[in-house]
Amino acid sequence: MCHANVSVLKKRRRWVDNDLSRGRAQGPRVSSGPRVSPGKRRPCQRGPPVRLRNPSQPGNVVLTELLELARDARGLFATTIVPLSTPAQHTLKAGAAYFAIVFAVGFALGTVRTLFIAPRLGEQLAVVIELPLMLGASWLACGWVVRRWHVAAAAGPRLTMGAVAFALLMIAEITLSLTAFDRSFAVYVRSLVTPHGITGLLGQVVFALMPVLHRRR
């Protein structure tokens, strides 16, 4: 029984070696399909299945399976990975980037306001001084982000970008209030109805509408 298995394995090995040697002798095949101009891209299509001379041979069976897997992987890439770069996702990325830039600037200016300006001039006047600087930084950041991620000039994408940035800003502010400043959520809500809280909230609304204001420039 053992000798029979060894002889079968040797026959299969000879079949695979013959297939490989036959493929080297024939050389690579050059496709003669239609030429495509450099400015145009031909859509990815699922080609016809590959036919081999002796599909029942062990070596050809393995090669057929590998070719089928490669073809299925190419179709999966074309249908799932390529469509990820969509205008909607560009808008979401732009909103996140817009928030990150303005939040970093606001954190730096807020630290200066809290430590140096507010103890001397009061909280309300400190917020009034900080607000024009924040709006100017928001305007510059918004313009750069819109150009960088090619956000459409329509009202829908611009409002979506501003809404995403505003939502992330609110989450970041509440998180800082609860963790860094050790305040409860109720205390944070009560701080919004103070004069300086209302002024800051109005500035944040303008920050959210900044992409639309850039659209109308």
N, C-alpha and C positions, 0 to 999 in steps of 0.2 A: 504493500500500500504506500509506503514511504517513497519507494522508487518511482511509483506512478505519479505521485504529487510533484516530485522533482522534475520529471520529464515534462509535465504540463507547464510548470513554471518556466522551464527553459524554452518551450515553444512560444509562450507568451512574450518572453523577453526578446526572442528572435523577431516576432511580429512587430513589436515596438521599435526595434532597431531598424527593421526594413522600412517602416513608415518614416522614421527620421531621416534615413539615408535617401529615400525617394524624395522627401521634401527638400533636402539640400541640393539634390541634383536638378530639381525643377527650378529652384531659385525663387526669390520673392516676386509676387504678382503686383503689377502696377495698375492701379485703378484708372480707367479711362472715362470717368464720369464727366458731366458738363462742368465747364470752368465757371467760377464765380468771381465777379469783380471784387476788388479789395474793399469797396465801400458797402457791399451787401453781404449779409450772412444767411446762409442757407439753414432753415430750421432743422433741428435734430429730429430725425425720423427713425423708427424702428425698422431695421433692414430685414431682408428675408433670412430665414434660418440657414445656417451653413451646412452644406451637404458634403459628406466625406465618401471616399470610394468604398471602403469596407467598414460601415458603422458598427458591425457586430464584433469586430476585433477589440480586445481589451484596451489597447493603447488608443484607438480611435474613440472608444466610448468615453474615456477620461477626457480626451481633448474636446469632444463635443460638449460635455458638461461644463468645462471651463469656458468655452466660447459662449454658451448660453448664459452663464453667470455674468460674464463681462458685458454681454448685450443688455441683460436686465439691469445691471448696475448703471450703465450709461443712460438708460431710460429713466431710472429713478433719479439720477442727478439732474436730468433735464426737466423733470416735472416737479421736484421738490426743492432742490438747492438753488437753482437759478431764479425761480420766482420770488425768493426771499428779498431781493433788491427791488422793492416796490415803492411808489410814491408815498403810500401810507406809512411804511416803515421809515422812510426818510423823514417824514413829518414827526414821528415819535422820537427818533434820534435827535432831531433838531430841538424839540421841546426839552429833552433831557440835557442836551448840551447848553441850551440857553439858561436853564435853571442852574446848572453847575457853575457857569461863569459868574452869573449875577449873585449867586449865593456866596461864592468865595469873596467877591468884592464887598458884599453886604456884611459878611462876618468880620472882615478887617475894619470897615468903617464903623460897624456896631461896637467893636471893642474900643476903638478910639472915643466914640461918643459916650459909652458907659463909664469909662475910666477917667476921661479928662474933661469932656465938655459938659456933660450932665451935672456933675457936682458943682460946677461953677455957674452955669447959666440956667440950669433947670432942665427937666426932661423934655418939656414941650418945645422949647427953643432949640434944644439939641437935635430933636427929630426934624424940625423945620430946616435946620442947617444941613442935615444929612440928606434930606429927601432930594434936592436938586442933583446932588452928586450921584445918588443911586439911579435916578431917572436917566441922567446922561450916560452912565455906564450901561444901563439896560438898553438904551438906544443903539449904542455902538456894538454891544454884544449881539443884539437882535439882528442888526444889519449883516454882521459877519456870519452868523449862523445860517441866516436865510440864503446867503450866497454860497456858503460851504456845502449845505445839504440840498440846494436847489429846491427849496420849498415853493410850491406853486403859488401864484399871486391871487388865487381865488380865496373867497372869504372862509370856506370850509377848512382847508389845510392851515390857514393862518390862525383861525380860532382854535383849532385842535392843538396846534403848537403852543399857543398861549395857555390853554387849559391844562395841558400836561405840565408845563413849567409851573403854573400856579398851584396845582395839586401837590407836586413835589416840594414846592416851597412851604406850603402849609404843613405837610408831614414833617419836614425838617425842623420847622419852628416849634411845633408841638413836641417833637422828640427832644430838642434842646431844652425846652422849658421844663419838661418832666425829669430829665436826667442831669444836665449841666447846672441848671439853676434850682433844682430840687423844689419845683412848684407843682401843685396839683393842677388837674385840667380845669377845675372850676376857677382857680385863681387866674389861669391863662385867659379864660373866656372873659372874666371881669376886667382884665387889663385891656381888652379890645374896645371897651365902651368908655375908656378914659379919653381925654382930648388928644394926648400923644398916640394912643392906640388907634383912634379913628384916623388920625393923620397918616400913620403908617399903613393902615389897611387900605386907605384910598391910593396911596402910592403903589401898593401891591396890585390893586385892580388895574392901574395904569400899566404896570409891568406886564400883566397878563394880556392887555389889549395892544401892547407895543407891536407885535407882528402885523396886526391889522392896520395900525397907523403907518407902518413902513409900506404897506401895500398901497396906501392912498397918497404916498409922497409924490 
